[in-house]
Amino acid sequence: MPTKIPKRYRKNNDKNQLSQFNMIIIPFIIMFLK
């Protein structure tokens, strides 16, 4: 990845990665707790 990324783009990318992470991890945790 290039080091010079606009901050706005980088923030959006972090949010997208986090939402994908949540889509995978949260259902797994819910299943585990049930």
mmCIF file of the N, C-alpha and C atoms, coordinates in Angstrom:
data_MODEL
# 
_entry.id   MODEL 
# 
loop_
_atom_site.group_PDB 
_atom_site.id 
_atom_site.type_symbol 
_atom_site.label_atom_id 
_atom_site.label_alt_id 
_atom_site.label_comp_id 
_atom_site.label_asym_id 
_atom_site.label_entity_id 
_atom_site.label_seq_id 
_atom_site.pdbx_PDB_ins_code 
_atom_site.Cartn_x 
_atom_site.Cartn_y 
_atom_site.Cartn_z 
_atom_site.occupancy 
_atom_site.B_iso_or_equiv 
_atom_site.pdbx_formal_charge 
_atom_site.auth_seq_id 
_atom_site.auth_comp_id 
_atom_site.auth_asym_id 
_atom_site.auth_atom_id 
_atom_site.pdbx_PDB_model_num 
ATOM 1   N N  . MET A 1 1  ? 0.844   -1.204  0.000  1.00 0.00 ? 1  MET A N  1 
ATOM 2   C CA . MET A 1 1  ? 0.000   0.000   0.000  1.00 0.00 ? 1  MET A CA 1 
ATOM 3   C C  . MET A 1 1  ? 0.873   1.247   0.000  1.00 0.00 ? 1  MET A C  1 
ATOM 4   N N  . PRO A 1 2  ? 0.518   2.230   -0.782 1.00 0.00 ? 2  PRO A N  1 
ATOM 5   C CA . PRO A 1 2  ? 1.285   3.491   -0.754 1.00 0.00 ? 2  PRO A CA 1 
ATOM 6   C C  . PRO A 1 2  ? 1.148   4.165   0.599  1.00 0.00 ? 2  PRO A C  1 
ATOM 7   N N  . THR A 1 3  ? 2.223   4.802   1.032  1.00 0.00 ? 3  THR A N  1 
ATOM 8   C CA . THR A 1 3  ? 2.197   5.416   2.355  1.00 0.00 ? 3  THR A CA 1 
ATOM 9   C C  . THR A 1 3  ? 1.385   6.699   2.344  1.00 0.00 ? 3  THR A C  1 
ATOM 10  N N  . LYS A 1 4  ? 1.367   7.405   1.196  1.00 0.00 ? 4  LYS A N  1 
ATOM 11  C CA . LYS A 1 4  ? 0.655   8.682   1.162  1.00 0.00 ? 4  LYS A CA 1 
ATOM 12  C C  . LYS A 1 4  ? -0.791  8.455   0.717  1.00 0.00 ? 4  LYS A C  1 
ATOM 13  N N  . ILE A 1 5  ? -1.657  8.236   1.690  1.00 0.00 ? 5  ILE A N  1 
ATOM 14  C CA . ILE A 1 5  ? -3.091  8.058   1.416  1.00 0.00 ? 5  ILE A CA 1 
ATOM 15  C C  . ILE A 1 5  ? -3.819  9.220   2.091  1.00 0.00 ? 5  ILE A C  1 
ATOM 16  N N  . PRO A 1 6  ? -4.782  9.830   1.423  1.00 0.00 ? 6  PRO A N  1 
ATOM 17  C CA . PRO A 1 6  ? -5.547  10.899  2.074  1.00 0.00 ? 6  PRO A CA 1 
ATOM 18  C C  . PRO A 1 6  ? -6.181  10.384  3.365  1.00 0.00 ? 6  PRO A C  1 
ATOM 19  N N  . LYS A 1 7  ? -6.166  11.214  4.396  1.00 0.00 ? 7  LYS A N  1 
ATOM 20  C CA . LYS A 1 7  ? -6.714  10.775  5.689  1.00 0.00 ? 7  LYS A CA 1 
ATOM 21  C C  . LYS A 1 7  ? -8.173  10.376  5.571  1.00 0.00 ? 7  LYS A C  1 
ATOM 22  N N  . ARG A 1 8  ? -8.920  11.104  4.767  1.00 0.00 ? 8  ARG A N  1 
ATOM 23  C CA . ARG A 1 8  ? -10.346 10.802  4.639  1.00 0.00 ? 8  ARG A CA 1 
ATOM 24  C C  . ARG A 1 8  ? -10.533 9.389   4.091  1.00 0.00 ? 8  ARG A C  1 
ATOM 25  N N  . TYR A 1 9  ? -9.756  9.060   3.065  1.00 0.00 ? 9  TYR A N  1 
ATOM 26  C CA . TYR A 1 9  ? -9.860  7.726   2.475  1.00 0.00 ? 9  TYR A CA 1 
ATOM 27  C C  . TYR A 1 9  ? -9.432  6.662   3.483  1.00 0.00 ? 9  TYR A C  1 
ATOM 28  N N  . ARG A 1 10 ? -8.368  6.963   4.214  1.00 0.00 ? 10 ARG A N  1 
ATOM 29  C CA . ARG A 1 10 ? -7.866  5.982   5.170  1.00 0.00 ? 10 ARG A CA 1 
ATOM 30  C C  . ARG A 1 10 ? -8.894  5.726   6.265  1.00 0.00 ? 10 ARG A C  1 
ATOM 31  N N  . LYS A 1 11 ? -9.557  6.767   6.728  1.00 0.00 ? 11 LYS A N  1 
ATOM 32  C CA . LYS A 1 11 ? -10.590 6.573   7.753  1.00 0.00 ? 11 LYS A CA 1 
ATOM 33  C C  . LYS A 1 11 ? -11.723 5.704   7.217  1.00 0.00 ? 11 LYS A C  1 
ATOM 34  N N  . ASN A 1 12 ? -12.177 5.980   5.999  1.00 0.00 ? 12 ASN A N  1 
ATOM 35  C CA . ASN A 1 12 ? -13.249 5.177   5.416  1.00 0.00 ? 12 ASN A CA 1 
ATOM 36  C C  . ASN A 1 12 ? -12.814 3.730   5.267  1.00 0.00 ? 12 ASN A C  1 
ATOM 37  N N  . ASN A 1 13 ? -11.576 3.531   4.865  1.00 0.00 ? 13 ASN A N  1 
ATOM 38  C CA . ASN A 1 13 ? -11.082 2.171   4.692  1.00 0.00 ? 13 ASN A CA 1 
ATOM 39  C C  . ASN A 1 13 ? -11.053 1.447   6.037  1.00 0.00 ? 13 ASN A C  1 
ATOM 40  N N  . ASP A 1 14 ? -10.639 2.119   7.085  1.00 0.00 ? 14 ASP A N  1 
ATOM 41  C CA . ASP A 1 14 ? -10.632 1.508   8.412  1.00 0.00 ? 14 ASP A CA 1 
ATOM 42  C C  . ASP A 1 14 ? -12.051 1.125   8.818  1.00 0.00 ? 14 ASP A C  1 
ATOM 43  N N  . LYS A 1 15 ? -13.002 2.007   8.567  1.00 0.00 ? 15 LYS A N  1 
ATOM 44  C CA . LYS A 1 15 ? -14.384 1.694   8.926  1.00 0.00 ? 15 LYS A CA 1 
ATOM 45  C C  . LYS A 1 15 ? -14.885 0.485   8.149  1.00 0.00 ? 15 LYS A C  1 
ATOM 46  N N  . ASN A 1 16 ? -14.541 0.407   6.870  1.00 0.00 ? 16 ASN A N  1 
ATOM 47  C CA . ASN A 1 16 ? -14.985 -0.730  6.063  1.00 0.00 ? 16 ASN A CA 1 
ATOM 48  C C  . ASN A 1 16 ? -14.373 -2.031  6.579  1.00 0.00 ? 16 ASN A C  1 
ATOM 49  N N  . GLN A 1 17 ? -13.099 -1.988  6.913  1.00 0.00 ? 17 GLN A N  1 
ATOM 50  C CA . GLN A 1 17 ? -12.465 -3.195  7.446  1.00 0.00 ? 17 GLN A CA 1 
ATOM 51  C C  . GLN A 1 17 ? -13.107 -3.586  8.773  1.00 0.00 ? 17 GLN A C  1 
ATOM 52  N N  . LEU A 1 18 ? -13.413 -2.614  9.594  1.00 0.00 ? 18 LEU A N  1 
ATOM 53  C CA . LEU A 1 18 ? -14.021 -2.906  10.884 1.00 0.00 ? 18 LEU A CA 1 
ATOM 54  C C  . LEU A 1 18 ? -15.407 -3.515  10.706 1.00 0.00 ? 18 LEU A C  1 
ATOM 55  N N  . SER A 1 19 ? -16.185 -2.985  9.762  1.00 0.00 ? 19 SER A N  1 
ATOM 56  C CA . SER A 1 19 ? -17.528 -3.522  9.551  1.00 0.00 ? 19 SER A CA 1 
ATOM 57  C C  . SER A 1 19 ? -17.447 -4.954  9.020  1.00 0.00 ? 19 SER A C  1 
ATOM 58  N N  . GLN A 1 20 ? -16.489 -5.231  8.125  1.00 0.00 ? 20 GLN A N  1 
ATOM 59  C CA . GLN A 1 20 ? -16.324 -6.606  7.650  1.00 0.00 ? 20 GLN A CA 1 
ATOM 60  C C  . GLN A 1 20 ? -15.928 -7.518  8.804  1.00 0.00 ? 20 GLN A C  1 
ATOM 61  N N  . PHE A 1 21 ? -15.043 -7.036  9.652  1.00 0.00 ? 21 PHE A N  1 
ATOM 62  C CA . PHE A 1 21 ? -14.608 -7.794  10.817 1.00 0.00 ? 21 PHE A CA 1 
ATOM 63  C C  . PHE A 1 21 ? -15.803 -8.097  11.713 1.00 0.00 ? 21 PHE A C  1 
ATOM 64  N N  . ASN A 1 22 ? -16.655 -7.089  11.948 1.00 0.00 ? 22 ASN A N  1 
ATOM 65  C CA . ASN A 1 22 ? -17.829 -7.281  12.797 1.00 0.00 ? 22 ASN A CA 1 
ATOM 66  C C  . ASN A 1 22 ? -18.813 -8.254  12.168 1.00 0.00 ? 22 ASN A C  1 
ATOM 67  N N  . MET A 1 23 ? -18.974 -8.192  10.866 1.00 0.00 ? 23 MET A N  1 
ATOM 68  C CA . MET A 1 23 ? -19.892 -9.104  10.183 1.00 0.00 ? 23 MET A CA 1 
ATOM 69  C C  . MET A 1 23 ? -19.463 -10.551 10.392 1.00 0.00 ? 23 MET A C  1 
ATOM 70  N N  . ILE A 1 24 ? -18.160 -10.771 10.517 1.00 0.00 ? 24 ILE A N  1 
ATOM 71  C CA . ILE A 1 24 ? -17.659 -12.145 10.681 1.00 0.00 ? 24 ILE A CA 1 
ATOM 72  C C  . ILE A 1 24 ? -17.627 -12.535 12.155 1.00 0.00 ? 24 ILE A C  1 
ATOM 73  N N  . ILE A 1 25 ? -17.103 -11.644 12.984 1.00 0.00 ? 25 ILE A N  1 
ATOM 74  C CA . ILE A 1 25 ? -16.812 -12.016 14.369 1.00 0.00 ? 25 ILE A CA 1 
ATOM 75  C C  . ILE A 1 25 ? -18.065 -12.011 15.258 1.00 0.00 ? 25 ILE A C  1 
ATOM 76  N N  . ILE A 1 26 ? -18.906 -11.011 15.108 1.00 0.00 ? 26 ILE A N  1 
ATOM 77  C CA . ILE A 1 26 ? -20.062 -10.893 16.014 1.00 0.00 ? 26 ILE A CA 1 
ATOM 78  C C  . ILE A 1 26 ? -21.003 -12.091 15.906 1.00 0.00 ? 26 ILE A C  1 
ATOM 79  N N  . PRO A 1 27 ? -21.397 -12.536 14.711 1.00 0.00 ? 27 PRO A N  1 
ATOM 80  C CA . PRO A 1 27 ? -22.247 -13.740 14.647 1.00 0.00 ? 27 PRO A CA 1 
ATOM 81  C C  . PRO A 1 27 ? -21.563 -14.957 15.274 1.00 0.00 ? 27 PRO A C  1 
ATOM 82  N N  . PHE A 1 28 ? -20.249 -15.052 15.086 1.00 0.00 ? 28 PHE A N  1 
ATOM 83  C CA . PHE A 1 28 ? -19.508 -16.163 15.686 1.00 0.00 ? 28 PHE A CA 1 
ATOM 84  C C  . PHE A 1 28 ? -19.609 -16.108 17.208 1.00 0.00 ? 28 PHE A C  1 
ATOM 85  N N  . ILE A 1 29 ? -19.438 -14.911 17.781 1.00 0.00 ? 29 ILE A N  1 
ATOM 86  C CA . ILE A 1 29 ? -19.532 -14.755 19.238 1.00 0.00 ? 29 ILE A CA 1 
ATOM 87  C C  . ILE A 1 29 ? -20.947 -15.080 19.712 1.00 0.00 ? 29 ILE A C  1 
ATOM 88  N N  . ILE A 1 30 ? -21.946 -14.622 18.976 1.00 0.00 ? 30 ILE A N  1 
ATOM 89  C CA . ILE A 1 30 ? -23.340 -14.894 19.371 1.00 0.00 ? 30 ILE A CA 1 
ATOM 90  C C  . ILE A 1 30 ? -23.605 -16.397 19.359 1.00 0.00 ? 30 ILE A C  1 
ATOM 91  N N  . MET A 1 31 ? -23.154 -17.063 18.320 1.00 0.00 ? 31 MET A N  1 
ATOM 92  C CA . MET A 1 31 ? -23.337 -18.515 18.269 1.00 0.00 ? 31 MET A CA 1 
ATOM 93  C C  . MET A 1 31 ? -22.605 -19.185 19.429 1.00 0.00 ? 31 MET A C  1 
ATOM 94  N N  . PHE A 1 32 ? -21.412 -18.676 19.713 1.00 0.00 ? 32 PHE A N  1 
ATOM 95  C CA . PHE A 1 32 ? -20.618 -19.267 20.790 1.00 0.00 ? 32 PHE A CA 1 
ATOM 96  C C  . PHE A 1 32 ? -21.322 -19.077 22.135 1.00 0.00 ? 32 PHE A C  1 
ATOM 97  N N  . LEU A 1 33 ? -21.899 -17.911 22.354 1.00 0.00 ? 33 LEU A N  1 
ATOM 98  C CA . LEU A 1 33 ? -22.558 -17.642 23.629 1.00 0.00 ? 33 LEU A CA 1 
ATOM 99  C C  . LEU A 1 33 ? -23.869 -18.422 23.753 1.00 0.00 ? 33 LEU A C  1 
ATOM 100 N N  . LYS A 1 34 ? -24.531 -18.659 22.678 1.00 0.00 ? 34 LYS A N  1 
ATOM 101 C CA . LYS A 1 34 ? -25.744 -19.470 22.728 1.00 0.00 ? 34 LYS A CA 1 
ATOM 102 C C  . LYS A 1 34 ? -25.345 -20.937 22.805 1.00 0.00 ? 34 LYS A C  1 
# 
